[in-house]
């Protein structure tokens, strides 16, 4: 059977180990949060570029339709 001193030392060692593990996990959590924020910013930027390009393409396509329509009218039909 362990003595009180041995039990105290074992508990103290376990507490130290858990403290180290908590510090490591906290650091990983912070790094993950920073990475998630970076990905969120990148996603927002890409979504804005996508919307702008989609709108630009829509305008170009509408312009082509209007131009082709006038060409057909000029040719009688």
Beta strands, then each sheet from edge to edge (+ up, - down):
end
